Amino acid sequence: MRSAVQWRLCWENDLRSADQADLSEFFRNTYGRTGAFNAKPFEGGRSWAGARPELRLIARDAHGVAAHIGILRRFIKVGEVDLLVAELGLYGVRQDLERLGISFSMRAVYPVLQQLGVPFAFGTVRHAMRNHVERFCRDGRTTMLTGVRVRSTRPGVYLDLPPTRLEDVLILVSPIGRSMDEWPSGTLIDRNGPEL
């Protein structure tokens, strides 16, 4: 039986303290299943891990937050090309809803991206998530790129670590205002900031 969810699009400034607390708990529970380290950024009522989103698409049902995706417009550099994208991140679905197809409801984000007027949506996921995200690529709206590394700044200052990190991750790109043929070639994407 599917859970009846209500989707809400909100600007970051419109979230109340109670919303932030609910999201913080949602992320601790969702990301904490893969290790306590992954839940740590969401302690103390914090509902973001790196860069703070500009917009959030939040699904709720009778049990609370059901799903979430964050959106942040930013310029990235792909190879030598500066490119405006809507970075998608902070994706999560509550564990009891994972097999019910709610992840396909995340397609509700596409009209929002069209309204933002960005040429592409961009996101990264760990290789362990490959089977899960390949489903999003079946209808042609999203392309998965491999063999591209991403450089990001760390979300905090750590005296024992370099200020940036380089990751080998899966890249997800959705053409919004342009065609996929216009995505620049390159084996390095520079976020010039922390990941979402």
N, C-alpha and C positions, 0 to 999 in steps of 0.2 A: 504494500500500500504506500503510495507516494504522499509525502508531506506537503501540505498546502503552504507555499512560501509566497511572501510578498517582497518584491524587489524595491529598493529605494536607492536613488542616486543622490548623493549629497557632497557638497563641497567640504573640505577639511574644516573650514572655519565654522560650519554649521553643526558640527558634532558637539554634543553636550558632554560633560564629565561622565555621566552614566553610560553614554554610548561608547566612550573611550574605554571605560572599565569592562563593559561587555565584550568589546573587540579584543582587549588584552587577554581576557580569560579564554576567548575563542582561540586565539593564536597560541597561547600556552598549551591548551589541550590538543590542538591540531598539530602543531609543529613539535610539541614535546613527545609525541609518540615515536619520533625518529631519534630521540636522544635529548637529555636534559639541557645540553648545550644549545640546542635549537630553540628551546623555550625561553632561555635566559634573556634575550633582548626585550621580551614582553613582560618582564617583571615590573612591579610598581605602577601598574595601570597604563603602561606604554603600549600603544597599538601600532607601532612601526618598528622596523629593525634597522634600516639604513636611512635612505632618503624618505622624507615624509610625503605621502601622496597628496596630490592636488584634489582629486576626486576619488570617491569610493562608491562602488556598487555593492550594496549589502542586502543579502536575503535573510529574512527572518521568518520563523514559524512559531508555533505555540511553545516551543522549547528554547527559543532564543535565536542567536545568530546561527544561520544554517550554512551560509556561504559568503565569500567576500572576494573582491578583486579591487586592487588599487590602481590608479592611473596618475601618471606624472608626465607632463609635456617637458621635453628637454631636447637639447642638441647633443648628438653623439657624433663621433667621427668614425666613419667606416673606411678603412684604408686612409686615403687622403681627402675624403669628401665629408664636409660638415652636413649633417642631415637632421632635420626636425622629426622627432618621433613622439608617439605617446607610449611611454614605457608602461608595461603592465606587470604587476607584481603583487606580492602579498596575497597570492591565490590560496584559497583554502575551502574545503567542504567538510562539514561536520561528519565524523566517522559513521554515524548511523545512517547517513544519506549517501554515502559514497557509491553504492551499487544501484541506486535508484534512478540514475540518469540525470541527477540535478546538475552535474557538471556541464551537460549540454545546454542548460539554461543560461550558462555564462555567456552564451552568444548574445544575450541581451546587451552586452557591452558595445556591439558593433554600431548601433544607431548613435550611441554617445560619441564614439570615436569620429563618426561622420560629422556630427555637429561641431566637434572641436576643430575640424578642418586640417587635420594632420595628414601627411602623405602616407605614413606607415605606422602601424603598431608594432612594438618590439618587446620581447621578453626573453628571459633565460630560464632554463631549468637544468637540474642535475641529470646526468646520464641515467641514473636509476629511475627517473620518471619517464623515460622514453616511451614505454608501452602505453602509459596513461595519456601522454600528450599526442601520440600519433593519431588518436581518434579525432583530434581537432583538425588534423591536416587532411582528412579523407575527402572533405567536400571542396577542397581547393581554396578556401578562404585564408588558410594559414599554411605557410611553408616552413619546414624544419631545415635549418642549416647546420652542418657539422663541419669540423675542421677550422672553426673560427674561434679565436680566443678573445676574451673580454678583459680589459683593464679597468679597474674601478678604484676609487679612493676608499680607504677604510672609513667606517662611520664615526670612529673616534680616533684620538691621538694616542699612540702607544709607543713609548720610548724604545721598546725592544723589538719593534716590527717596522718594516718599511711603510711609508704612507700610502702606497698603492699595492694592489694584488692583481695577479694575472690568473685567469681561470679558463679551463677547458670545459665549456658547458654547451648544451644544445641551445641554439638560437631559434626563436619562433618569430616569424615576420608575417604580418598581415597587411596587404596593400589596402589602403583606405582611400586616399585621394589620387594615387598613382597606380601604375601596374607593377607587378613584381619584376618585370624586365628592367625597371628603372632603379631597382635596389643596387647600390654600388657594389662592386666586387672588392674583396679585401679579406685578409686572413686575421685582421685585428680590428676590434671595435673598442674605441676609447669612450667610456662613459663620461669622463671628466667630472666625476662625482660618485657618491656611494650608490649601490644598487637599491632599487625600490624594495 
